[in-house]
Amino acid sequence: MDAVLGLSVTPSAVGLVLVEGLDADGATIDGVGFDVNTRGSEGALRTCEQAAAAVLRTEAGAADRGHRVRSIGVTWSDDADTEASLLLKSLSDSGFDNIVPVRLSEATDALARGIAEVTGYPTTAVCVIEPEQLIAMIVQTEQGAVQTAVNHTVVTEEDLIGWLSAVFAKADWKPQALVLVGSAEDLHGLRPVLEDALSVPVYTPAEAQLALARGAALACAQNGDLSLGGGGGDVRPASDAGRRARRLVQTGPAAVLAAGLVTFVASASAALALQAAPERTAPSPRPADTSAQTPVAVRGPAPAPPLPAAPVGAAAQLPVPEAPAVPVPQAEPEVAPIPEAPPPPELAPVPEAVTPPPEGAAAPPPLDVPQPPVGLAPPGAPAPEMMPPPVPEERPGILQRIRDRLSGGGDDQQQPAAVPPPPP
């Protein structure tokens, strides 16, 4: 996984942080910092050696965890030009070719924007407190604008309160929260003092001393083509408490907006894909269900001709010997042209359609073939001869009788009463 290394150098401390993600917007993988106790050329050389060794150890540890350092962003304050120049040369001599010098203003700007996104306030103030420099930034999240003020003369808490009060009063937006970061000592002790004086909630995040290093990593990821110009640091003249400088960075919001659009498009595409998947498959079963139900209604009366065995078996129980000789095969050509349900030729022999037709199906016309008597003669009477019934239009057809016998013979007990036996 890709990672970005941020390095900050000030006259009093050196901070190093390894941030997950190609855009340095992930979690902190590793972080280390140490104080600078000596000044001058000898102290600068020692600081450079310690910082270079820390970079080598951090990169080796990242490789062991499966992370690859894509770039190294280095920023420094106004009074640490010598240490920063030696460090850049030392890293280059060690074989690092992915070093990106980051101006201090760019690092603090990226840091302030990142903090403002985390706090969630519409307007957030971020104050970087270093032993010899203070930087106050007011971030308006909706407009994506940052107003910056720098001070080198603040010494006491009263000076800090007066300067921040002036910055808040002259800003275009009133801050709703204040975040303190930097390598200065006892930032937690300033919280209650500033809360009472400024009437806003004050926060001091963990690892506040590594805030500049994280800002260097963020700025390095957003502006990888930055070049070291004018000797490195963003040098500004000292100013009194009321002076401030406004600065609107264009590349930062553009990079954040582009990343947000990419994330939004990917999420929307996945959601549309999930919503579109059932819509493509849902219509397919509907025609299948309709086609499966339509042949059932058409095939109902069609398979009736191949079932003449049932009435033959029933007629065999009668004493009339002519009953089995009923020419059932002649009924096939007459059943086929039934207008209510013309049977398809290929579906006629389907055996599973033996179920009786719906109750609303019309009965076929009676056949002219002589029918066996439906009623039994009295016990002492001879068997009646085969002759057509006196009222053929009131008798059901042979197909209807076959269906009645197959359905349980419910009509066998009613037919003797409806059709009396013919005279002998």
C-alpha positions in Angstrom: 0.0 0.0 0.0 1.2 3.5 -0.8 2.2 6.0 1.9 3.5 9.5 2.2 6.2 10.7 4.6 6.1 14.2 6.0 9.0 15.9 7.7 9.1 19.2 9.5 12.1 21.1 10.8 12.0 24.0 13.2 14.8 25.6 15.4 13.4 23.7 18.4 12.1 20.4 17.1 12.0 17.9 14.2 8.8 15.9 13.5 8.3 13.0 11.2 5.1 11.2 10.3 4.2 8.4 7.9 0.6 8.7 6.6 -1.3 5.9 4.8 -2.7 6.5 1.3 -1.4 8.1 -1.8 -3.2 11.3 -0.9 -1.9 11.2 2.7 -5.5 11.2 3.9 -5.4 7.9 5.8 -4.3 6.9 9.3 -0.9 7.6 10.8 1.3 4.6 10.4 4.3 5.9 12.3 5.4 9.1 13.9 8.5 10.3 15.8 9.8 13.6 17.0 12.8 15.0 18.9 14.0 18.3 20.2 16.8 20.4 18.9 19.0 21.5 21.8 22.0 23.1 20.0 22.2 25.8 17.4 24.9 26.9 15.0 26.6 24.8 12.3 27.5 22.0 14.6 23.9 21.7 15.9 22.5 21.9 12.3 24.7 19.1 11.2 23.7 16.9 14.2 20.0 17.7 13.5 20.4 16.8 9.9 22.0 13.4 10.8 19.3 12.5 13.3 16.6 13.4 10.9 18.1 11.4 8.0 18.5 8.4 10.3 14.9 8.7 11.3 13.8 8.8 7.7 15.8 5.6 6.9 14.3 3.8 9.9 10.8 4.8 9.1 11.1 3.7 5.5 12.5 0.4 6.5 9.6 -0.1 9.0 7.1 0.8 6.3 8.6 -1.8 3.9 8.3 -4.4 6.6 4.6 -3.6 7.0 4.0 -3.8 3.2 3.9 0.0 2.6 5.8 1.8 -0.1 6.8 5.4 0.5 5.8 7.2 -2.7 7.0 10.7 -1.7 8.7 12.6 1.1 7.5 16.1 1.9 9.9 18.3 3.8 8.9 21.7 5.3 10.7 24.0 7.7 10.2 27.3 9.5 11.9 30.6 8.8 14.8 30.1 11.3 15.6 26.5 10.2 17.0 27.1 6.7 20.4 25.8 7.4 19.1 22.5 9.0 16.6 22.0 6.1 19.3 22.5 3.4 21.6 20.0 5.0 18.8 17.5 5.4 17.7 17.8 1.8 21.2 17.2 0.6 21.7 14.3 3.0 18.5 12.6 1.9 19.4 13.0 -1.8 22.9 11.5 -1.1 21.2 8.5 0.6 19.4 7.7 -2.7 16.0 9.3 -2.1 14.8 10.7 -5.3 11.2 11.3 -4.3 11.8 14.4 -2.1 9.3 17.3 -2.4 10.3 20.6 -0.7 7.1 22.1 0.8 6.7 25.7 1.8 5.6 26.3 5.3 2.6 28.3 4.1 1.5 25.3 2.0 2.0 22.8 4.8 0.0 24.9 7.3 -2.8 25.6 4.8 -3.2 21.9 4.0 -3.1 21.1 7.7 -5.8 23.7 8.5 -8.1 22.3 5.8 -7.7 18.8 7.0 -8.4 19.7 10.6 -11.5 21.8 9.5 -12.9 18.8 7.7 -12.5 16.6 10.8 -14.1 19.1 13.3 -17.2 19.5 11.2 -17.7 23.2 12.1 -18.6 25.6 9.2 -15.8 27.9 10.4 -12.7 26.6 12.3 -9.6 28.4 13.5 -6.3 26.6 13.6 -3.3 28.1 15.5 0.2 26.7 15.0 2.3 27.6 18.0 6.0 27.4 17.6 8.6 28.9 20.1 9.5 31.7 17.7 6.4 31.9 15.4 2.6 31.8 15.5 0.4 31.1 12.5 -3.4 31.5 12.8 -5.7 30.3 10.0 -9.4 30.6 9.7 -11.0 28.1 7.4 -14.5 28.6 5.9 -15.4 25.1 4.8 -18.4 25.9 2.6 -16.4 28.5 0.5 -13.1 26.6 0.7 -11.3 29.7 1.7 -8.5 30.2 4.3 -7.4 33.5 5.9 -3.9 33.4 7.4 -2.2 35.6 10.0 1.5 35.3 11.1 3.1 36.8 14.3 6.6 36.7 15.6 6.3 39.0 18.7 3.9 37.0 20.9 5.6 36.1 24.2 3.0 35.7 27.0 -0.4 34.3 27.3 -1.9 37.8 27.4 -0.1 38.6 24.1 -1.6 35.4 22.6 -5.1 36.2 23.8 -4.9 39.8 22.5 -3.6 38.7 19.1 -6.1 35.9 18.5 -8.9 38.2 19.6 -7.9 40.8 17.0 -7.6 38.1 14.3 -11.1 36.8 15.1 -12.6 40.3 15.1 -11.1 41.2 11.7 -11.8 37.9 10.0 -14.6 37.6 7.4 -16.1 34.7 9.3 -16.5 34.2 13.0 -14.7 31.0 14.2 -16.8 28.5 16.0 -13.9 26.4 17.3 -10.2 26.7 17.8 -7.6 24.0 17.4 -4.1 24.3 18.9 -1.1 22.5 17.4 2.6 22.9 17.3 5.8 22.0 19.2 5.3 24.6 21.9 5.1 23.3 25.5 1.9 23.0 27.6 -0.7 23.4 24.9 -3.2 21.7 27.1 -2.6 24.4 29.8 -3.7 27.1 27.2 -7.1 25.5 26.6 -9.1 26.8 29.6 -7.5 30.2 29.3 -8.3 30.6 25.6 -11.8 29.2 26.0 -12.7 31.8 28.7 -11.1 34.7 26.7 -12.4 33.8 23.2 -15.7 32.1 24.1 -15.2 29.2 21.7 -14.4 25.6 22.3 -10.6 24.9 22.1 -9.1 21.5 21.2 -5.6 20.1 21.3 -5.4 16.9 19.3 -3.1 14.0 20.0 0.4 14.3 18.5 0.0 18.0 18.1 3.8 18.4 17.9 3.7 16.4 14.6 1.0 18.6 13.0 3.5 20.4 10.7 4.9 17.1 9.5 1.4 15.9 8.7 0.7 19.2 6.9 3.9 18.6 4.8 2.7 15.1 3.9 -0.8 16.5 2.9 0.7 19.3 0.8 3.2 17.0 -0.8 0.4 14.6 -1.9 -1.7 17.4 -3.3 1.1 19.4 -4.9 3.8 16.9 -5.9 5.3 19.3 -8.4 6.2 22.0 -6.0 9.8 23.2 -6.4 12.0 24.8 -3.9 12.1 28.4 -4.7 13.8 31.4 -3.1 15.8 29.4 -0.6 12.9 27.3 0.8 10.8 28.6 3.6 7.9 31.1 3.1 9.7 34.1 4.7 7.4 36.8 6.0 8.4 40.0 7.8 7.6 40.4 11.5 4.2 42.0 12.1 2.4 43.4 15.2 -0.7 41.9 16.7 -3.2 43.6 14.5 -1.6 42.8 11.1 -2.8 39.8 9.1 -2.4 38.4 5.6 -5.1 36.9 3.5 -4.3 34.0 1.3 -6.7 32.0 -0.9 -5.1 28.8 -2.2 -6.7 27.5 -5.5 -4.9 24.1 -5.8 -6.0 22.8 -2.5 -9.8 23.1 -3.0 -9.4 21.8 -6.6 -7.6 18.7 -5.4 -10.2 18.1 -2.7 -13.1 18.6 -5.1 -11.6 16.3 -7.7 -11.1 13.6 -5.0 -14.6 14.1 -3.8 -16.1 13.8 -7.3 -14.2 10.6 -8.0 -15.5 9.1 -4.7 -19.0 10.2 -5.4 -19.1 8.8 -9.0 -17.8 5.5 -7.8 -20.4 5.3 -5.0 -23.2 6.3 -7.4 -22.2 3.8 -10.0 -22.1 1.0 -7.5 -25.6 2.0 -6.2 -27.0 2.2 -9.7 -25.5 -1.1 -10.5 -27.2 -2.7 -7.4 -30.5 -1.0 -8.3 -30.4 -1.9 -12.0 -29.5 -5.6 -11.5 -33.0 -6.6 -10.2 -34.7 -4.4 -12.7 -33.1 -6.3 -15.6 -34.0 -9.7 -14.2 -37.5 -8.9 -12.9 -39.4 -8.7 -16.2 -38.1 -12.0 -17.4 -40.3 -14.3 -15.3 -43.5 -12.4 -16.2 -43.7 -13.6 -19.8 -42.6 -17.1 -18.7 -45.5 -17.3 -16.2 -48.0 -16.1 -18.8 -46.8 -18.6 -21.4 -46.9 -21.4 -18.8 -50.5 -20.6 -17.9 -51.9 -20.1 -21.4 -51.4 -23.6 -22.7 -53.1 -25.1 -19.6 -56.4 -23.4 -20.5 -56.1 -24.5 -24.2 -55.1 -28.1 -23.6 -57.9 -28.8 -21.1 -60.4 -30.6 -23.4 -57.8 -31.8 -26.0 -56.6 -35.0 -24.4 -60.1 -36.4 -23.8 -60.1 -38.7 -26.9 -57.3 -41.0 -25.9 -59.3 -42.1 -22.7 -62.1 -44.4 -24.0 -61.0 -47.2 -21.7 -62.8 -45.8 -18.7 -66.3 -46.1 -20.1 -65.5 -49.5 -21.7 -64.6 -50.9 -18.3 -67.7 -49.4 -16.8 -69.9 -50.8 -19.5 -68.3 -54.3 -19.1 -70.1 -54.6 -15.8 -73.5 -54.2 -17.6 -75.3 -57.3 -18.9 -75.4 -55.8 -22.4 -72.8 -57.3 -24.6 -72.9 -54.5 -27.2 -71.6 -51.9 -24.8 -67.9 -52.6 -25.5 -68.5 -52.3 -29.3 -69.1 -48.6 -29.1 -67.0 -47.1 -32.0 -65.1 -44.7 -29.8 -62.4 -44.0 -32.4 -65.0 -42.2 -34.5 -65.3 -39.5 -31.9 -61.8 -38.3 -32.5 -62.5 -36.3 -35.7 -65.6 -34.8 -34.2 -63.9 -33.7 -31.0 -61.0 -32.0 -32.8 -63.0 -29.1 -34.2 -64.4 -28.0 -30.8 -64.4 -24.2 -31.2 -63.9 -23.4 -27.5 -60.5 -25.1 -27.4 -58.8 -26.1 -30.6 -56.1 -28.5 -29.6 -52.6 -27.9 -31.0 -51.4 -31.0 -33.0 -48.2 -31.2 -31.1 -49.7 -31.0 -27.7 -52.5 -33.5 -28.2 -50.7 -36.6 -26.8 -49.5 -34.8 -23.6 -50.5 -37.2 -20.8 -50.4 -34.8 -17.9 -53.5 -32.9 -19.2 -55.9 -35.6 -18.0 -57.3 -33.1 -15.4 -61.0 -32.3 -16.1 -61.6 -29.0 -17.9 -62.8 -25.9 -16.1 -66.4 -25.8 -14.9 -67.2 -23.2 -17.5 -66.1 -25.3 -20.5 -69.0 -26.1 -22.9 -69.9 -29.7 -23.5 -69.5 -31.2 -27.0 -72.6 -32.0 -29.0 -74.0 -35.5 -28.7 -72.9 -38.1 -31.1 -75.1 -40.0 -33.5 -73.5 -43.4 -32.6 -75.9 -45.7 -30.6 -75.2 -45.4 -27.0 -75.4 -48.1 -24.3 -78.3 -47.7 -21.9 -77.4 -45.5 -19.0 -79.9 -47.1 -16.6 -80.2 -50.7 -15.4 -83.3 -52.7 -16.2 -85.4 -54.2 -13.4 -84.2 -57.5 -12.0 -86.7 -59.6 -13.9 -86.7 -57.7 -17.2 -84.7 -58.7 -20.2 -81.8 -56.5 -21.4 -83.0 -53.5 -23.4 -82.0 -53.2 -27.0 -79.6 -50.5 -28.2 -81.7 -47.6 -29.5 -81.3 -43.8 -29.3 -82.9 -42.1 -26.3 -86.2 -40.5 -26.8 -84.9 -37.0 -25.9 -81.3 -36.8 -27.2 -81.0 -33.1 -26.7 -81.4 -33.4 -23.0 -78.8 -36.1 -22.6 -75.1 -35.2 -22.1 -72.6 -36.3 -24.8 -70.3 -39.2 -24.4 -67.3 -37.0 -23.6 -69.2 -35.4 -20.8 -70.3 -38.8 -19.5 -66.7 -40.0 -19.7 -65.6 -36.9 -17.7 -68.4 -37.5 -15.2 -67.3 -41.1 -14.7 -63.6 -40.1 -14.3 -64.6 -37.5 -11.8 -66.2 -40.1 -9.5 -69.4 -41.2 -11.2 -71.5 -38.5 -9.4 -74.0 -38.5 -12.3 -74.5 -42.3 -12.6 -77.0 -42.2 -9.8 -79.0 -39.3 -11.3 -79.2 -40.4 -14.9 -81.6 -43.4 -14.3 -84.2 -40.9 -12.9 -83.7 -38.5 -15.8 -83.9 -41.0 -18.6 -86.4 -43.9 -18.1 -85.5 -47.2 -19.8 -87.1 -47.8 -23.2 -90.1 -50.2 -23.5 -89.2 -53.8 -24.2 
